C-alpha cells in the first residue's frame, strides 16, 4: 500500500515527487511510502527547447530535462520509481485507490494524476472527470480533469496541464509542487507545510 502514488514521470509528476522526497526527514513523512509510475511522459516536452525556464540553462532540451529529472529523483532512494507501466484504470474503494496497469495492480491511499492533457487520455475510472481544457485553444483538443485547486475527489489530485493550467514547464512544475505541499499539509493534520533545504542546516 502506497501512501501516495503519482501517475506520470513528466514535469508535474516528478516535481511533486521531488518535494515529497525532500520532506522525508519530517516526522510526519518518515513512515510514508511514495511511488511514481514514470511511463506516461509528455510528448510535447520531448520536443521542447527550454530557453525561458527559471533555473534551466538556455538551450537545454526537454528530453535532457526529462532524463535528468529522474536521475535527480534518484537522490531520494525512499521514493519508488516504477518504469514501463501504463495505467489503465483507477478504482476508488472506501479509503484507498487501486491503480491497475498493463502489468500490475497497486494500492494507494492518495493518487496524483500528472499525465498529458491530450484528448486520447483514457484511464478508466477517471474519464467521468474529463472536460474541455479551459486555458487552451479549441484547435488543440486538450482536456482537463475537473478539480478545485488540484483536488478532483477525496485523496485524488491532478497536476500540470491536466489540472487546467497552461502548457508551460514552469507552471507544470509549480502545479506538481503545489499538490505535494497540499499532501504534506494533509499528513501534518492540516497545519500548513512545505519542504525547503538550506545550506545553513
C-alpha positions in Angstrom: 0.0 0.0 0.0 1.5 3.3 -1.1 0.6 6.4 0.9 1.0 8.3 -2.4 1.2 7.0 -5.9 2.0 9.5 -8.6 0.9 8.7 -12.2 3.3 10.4 -14.7 7.0 11.0 -15.0 6.9 14.4 -16.6 7.4 17.8 -15.2 4.4 17.9 -12.8 4.7 14.4 -11.6 8.4 14.5 -10.9 8.2 17.9 -9.3 5.5 16.5 -6.9 7.8 13.5 -6.1 10.8 15.7 -5.5 9.0 17.9 -2.9 7.7 14.8 -1.1 11.1 13.2 -1.3 12.9 16.2 0.2 10.5 16.2 3.1 11.4 12.7 4.3 13.1 14.0 7.5 9.9 15.4 8.8 8.4 13.3 11.5 5.0 13.1 9.7 6.6 11.9 6.5 9.2 9.4 7.6 7.0 6.4 7.5 5.3 7.2 4.2 5.6 5.0 1.2 5.8 7.0 -2.0 5.8 5.8 -5.6 5.8 7.2 -9.1 4.8 5.5 -12.3 7.1 7.1 -14.8 5.8 5.6 -18.1 3.4 8.4 -19.0 5.8 11.1 -20.2 4.9 14.3 -22.1 5.4 14.1 -25.8 5.5 17.9 -26.1 8.3 18.1 -23.6 10.4 15.7 -25.6 10.4 18.2 -28.5 10.8 21.3 -26.4 13.8 23.7 -26.2 13.7 25.3 -22.7 15.1 28.8 -23.2 12.7 30.5 -20.8 12.5 28.4 -17.6 13.9 29.7 -14.4 17.0 27.6 -13.2 17.4 25.7 -16.5 20.3 26.8 -18.7 19.5 28.4 -22.1 19.4 25.9 -24.9 18.6 22.8 -22.7 16.3 20.4 -24.4 13.2 19.0 -22.9 14.3 15.4 -23.5 17.5 16.1 -21.5 15.5 17.6 -18.6 13.2 14.5 -18.6 16.1 12.2 -18.3 18.0 14.3 -15.7 14.9 14.8 -13.6 14.6 11.1 -12.9 18.3 11.0 -12.1 17.7 13.9 -9.7 14.8 11.9 -8.1 17.3 9.0 -7.5 18.7 11.1 -4.7 15.6 10.2 -2.8 16.0 6.5 -2.7 13.0 6.0 -0.5 10.8 7.0 -3.5 10.0 4.0 -5.6 10.3 4.7 -9.3 8.1 2.3 -11.4 9.0 2.5 -15.1 7.5 1.0 -18.2 3.9 0.5 -16.9 0.9 2.2 -18.4 -2.0 3.0 -16.2 -5.3 1.5 -17.4 -7.7 2.1 -14.5 -8.0 3.9 -11.2 -10.6 2.3 -9.0 -11.8 4.0 -5.8 -12.5 2.0 -2.6 -13.7 3.3 0.7 -10.3 4.5 1.9 -7.8 3.8 -0.9 -7.5 3.5 -4.6 -6.5 0.6 -6.8 -4.3 1.5 -9.7 -4.3 -1.1 -12.5 -1.5 -1.0 -15.1 -0.8 -3.2 -18.1 1.5 -5.3 -15.9 0.4 -5.0 -12.2 -2.0 -3.7 -9.6 -1.1 -1.2 -7.0 -2.9 0.2 -4.0 -2.6 3.8 -2.7 -4.2 6.0 -0.1 -3.6 9.1 -2.3 -3.3 9.2 -6.1 -1.8 12.1 -8.1 -2.6 12.1 -11.8 0.1 14.0 -13.7 -0.1 12.8 -17.3 -0.6 14.8 -20.5 -3.8 16.6 -21.5 -4.3 15.0 -24.9 -7.8 14.1 -25.9 -6.6 10.5 -26.2 -6.5 10.3 -22.4 -8.2 7.1 -21.4 -7.8 5.9 -17.8 -10.9 4.1 -16.7 -12.3 5.5 -13.5 -11.2 9.0 -14.4 -13.0 9.6 -17.7 -16.1 11.0 -15.9 -14.0 13.9 -14.8 -12.9 14.9 -18.3 -13.9 18.4 -19.6 -12.5 20.6 -22.4 -9.4 22.4 -21.3 -10.3 25.9 -20.1 -7.0 27.6 -20.9 -6.2 26.1 -24.3 -7.4 27.0 -27.8 -10.1 24.6 -29.1 -7.9 23.5 -32.0 -5.5 21.8 -29.6 -8.3 19.5 -28.5 -6.8 19.4 -25.0 -8.7 18.2 -22.0 -8.5 18.6 -18.2 -10.0 16.9 -15.2 -12.5 18.8 -13.1 -10.9 19.9 -9.9 -10.8 22.5 -7.2 -7.3 23.7 -6.5 -5.9 20.4 -7.9 -8.3 18.2 -5.9 -10.5 16.0 -8.1 -12.1 14.0 -5.3 -11.2 12.7 -1.9 -7.5 11.9 -1.9 -7.4 12.2 -5.7 -5.3 15.0 -7.2 -4.4 16.2 -10.6 -1.3 18.3 -11.6 0.1 20.1 -14.6 -1.7 20.9 -17.8 -4.3 18.1 -17.0 -5.3 20.3 -14.0 -6.3 23.1 -16.3 -3.0 25.0 -16.4 -1.4 26.5 -19.5 1.3 24.5 -21.2 4.5 26.0 -19.7 7.2 23.9 -17.9 7.4 26.4 -15.0 3.7 26.3 -14.5 3.6 22.5 -14.6 6.5 22.3 -12.1 4.7 24.7 -9.7 1.5 22.7 -10.0 3.2 19.5 -9.0 4.9 21.2 -6.1 1.6 22.7 -5.0 0.0 19.3 -4.9 2.9 17.9 -2.9 2.6 20.7 -0.3 -1.1 20.0 0.0 -0.3 16.4 0.7 2.3 17.4 3.3 -0.3 19.6 4.9 -2.8 16.8 5.0 -0.2 14.5 6.6 0.6 17.2 9.1 -3.0 17.2 10.4 -3.9 20.4 8.5 -1.0 22.5 9.6 0.3 24.4 6.5 3.5 22.6 5.4 6.2 22.8 2.8 9.8 21.5 2.3 12.9 23.6 2.0 16.6 22.6 2.0 19.2 25.0 3.3 23.0 25.3 3.2 22.7 26.5 6.8 21.5 23.2 8.1 
